[in-house]
Amino acid sequence: MLGVVNEARKIGNGKAAYLGFSFGGNFSAMTGLSGAVDAAIVNGGPVDKAWGKENAQNLPYGMPGIIGNDMWFDHEPTSADFMAAVQQFSRRSLLDQADNCPMLVINGANDYFVPQADTLVFQGRRNTEVHLIPDIGHCGVLGGPSKMQEVIDMVVAWLPAQIGLASR
């Protein structure tokens, strides 16, 4: 991941931003909280409570198998294997630190994959803007009429100033 960031810095003005949706939002949170990038956008990222026993063991729609596949399991992980493996995706240690680059954190208020707490945990952090969009689910898309345009508008309004570009 950091190799991609280093390559991105060679393009344009040398600034790098990370935009991650859903599981990708976890990695966006990691790079933003660690300061590895100049700006991070986290949309629907599972970062903390999502990996707790009460949530991770009850993921719907075959998500443990899908996430297990992303973690290179060559079989459906047992519950114990899955729970042990997903702990690497908790960003609690980074959340406990005060440093981060500018961050925009967004999700739908009715997300059935990622608890609201994983969005709201960013409230009050320096250089961080948090939006919990009402009446919609995961990433502002699922569980009702899509609010993806609203999400895109937030990103387009926020990002240019963070990386030293004029707003369009």
C-alpha positions in Angstrom: 0.0 0.0 0.0 2.7 2.5 0.9 4.5 1.7 -2.3 1.4 3.0 -4.2 1.5 6.1 -2.1 5.2 6.7 -2.9 4.5 6.3 -6.6 1.5 8.6 -6.4 3.7 11.3 -4.9 5.8 11.3 -8.1 2.8 12.5 -10.1 1.4 16.0 -10.1 2.3 18.2 -7.1 3.7 15.5 -4.9 0.6 15.2 -2.7 -1.1 11.8 -2.2 -4.7 11.2 -1.1 -6.4 7.9 -0.4 -10.1 7.3 -1.2 -11.5 4.0 0.1 -15.0 2.7 0.0 -16.2 -0.2 2.2 -13.3 -2.6 3.0 -11.1 -0.1 1.1 -12.1 2.5 3.7 -10.3 0.5 6.3 -7.0 1.0 4.4 -7.8 4.7 3.8 -8.3 5.1 7.5 -5.0 3.4 8.2 -3.1 5.6 5.8 -4.9 8.7 7.1 -4.5 8.0 10.8 -0.8 7.1 10.3 -0.2 10.3 8.3 1.2 8.2 5.4 -0.9 10.3 3.0 -1.8 14.0 2.8 -5.5 13.5 2.8 -7.8 10.5 3.4 -11.4 9.8 2.5 -13.1 7.0 4.4 -16.5 5.9 3.1 -18.1 3.1 5.0 -14.8 1.8 6.4 -14.9 -0.8 9.1 -12.2 0.4 11.5 -13.0 -0.7 15.0 -16.3 -2.0 16.4 -17.0 -3.8 13.0 -14.2 -6.3 13.9 -15.6 -7.0 17.4 -17.1 -10.3 18.2 -20.7 -9.1 18.2 -20.5 -7.6 14.7 -17.9 -9.7 12.8 -19.4 -13.0 13.8 -22.8 -11.9 12.5 -21.9 -10.4 9.1 -24.6 -11.2 6.5 -24.5 -12.3 2.9 -21.5 -14.5 3.1 -19.2 -11.6 4.1 -16.9 -13.8 6.3 -16.1 -15.9 3.2 -15.6 -12.9 1.0 -13.3 -11.2 3.5 -11.6 -14.5 4.1 -10.9 -14.7 0.4 -9.3 -11.3 0.6 -7.1 -12.6 3.4 -5.9 -15.5 1.2 -7.9 -18.3 3.0 -8.2 -21.1 0.5 -11.3 -22.4 2.3 -14.3 -21.0 4.2 -12.7 -19.8 7.4 -14.1 -21.2 10.7 -15.5 -18.6 13.0 -12.4 -18.9 15.2 -10.1 -18.5 12.2 -12.0 -15.6 10.9 -12.2 -13.8 14.2 -8.4 -14.2 14.8 -7.6 -13.0 11.2 -9.8 -9.9 11.2 -8.2 -8.4 14.3 -5.4 -7.2 12.0 -7.9 -4.8 10.5 -8.8 -3.0 13.7 -7.4 0.5 13.7 -7.9 1.0 17.4 -4.2 1.6 18.1 -4.1 4.3 15.4 -7.4 5.8 16.6 -5.9 6.1 20.1 -3.2 8.4 18.7 -3.9 12.1 18.1 -2.0 12.5 14.8 -3.7 12.2 11.4 -3.7 13.9 8.1 -6.9 15.8 7.0 -9.7 13.2 6.8 -13.2 13.1 5.4 -15.2 10.3 7.0 -18.6 9.4 5.5 -21.2 6.6 5.8 -24.9 5.9 5.8 -26.6 6.0 9.1 -28.4 2.7 8.4 -25.4 0.6 7.5 -25.9 -3.1 8.4 -22.3 -4.1 7.8 -20.4 -1.3 9.7 -21.7 0.1 13.0 -22.3 3.8 13.3 -19.6 3.9 16.0 -17.0 3.2 13.3 -17.9 6.5 11.6 -18.6 8.5 14.8 -15.3 7.5 16.4 -13.7 10.1 14.1 -15.8 13.0 15.5 -13.7 15.5 17.4 -10.4 14.5 15.8 -8.3 17.4 14.5 -8.5 18.0 10.7 -11.4 15.6 10.4 -14.9 16.1 9.0 -17.5 13.4 9.7 -20.8 12.9 7.9 -23.4 10.2 8.8 -26.0 10.4 6.0 -29.5 9.7 7.2 -31.9 7.3 5.5 -29.3 5.3 3.7 -27.0 2.3 4.4 -23.5 1.2 3.5 -21.3 3.8 1.8 -24.4 6.0 1.1 -25.6 3.5 -1.5 -27.4 0.5 0.0 -30.6 0.3 1.9 -32.6 3.0 0.1 -32.3 5.5 -2.7 -28.6 6.0 -3.4 -27.0 9.1 -2.1 -23.8 8.5 -4.0 -24.1 11.9 -5.7 -24.1 13.5 -2.3 -21.0 11.5 -1.3 -19.2 12.5 -4.5 -20.2 16.2 -4.0 -18.7 16.1 -0.5 -15.5 14.6 -1.7 -15.2 17.0 -4.7 -15.8 20.0 -2.4 -13.4 18.8 0.3 -10.4 17.2 -1.4 -8.8 19.9 -3.6 -8.0 22.2 -0.6 -6.4 19.3 1.3 -3.9 18.6 -1.5 -3.1 22.1 -2.6 -5.4 22.3 -5.6 -7.9 25.0 -6.5 -11.5 23.9 -6.1 -13.5 23.4 -9.4 
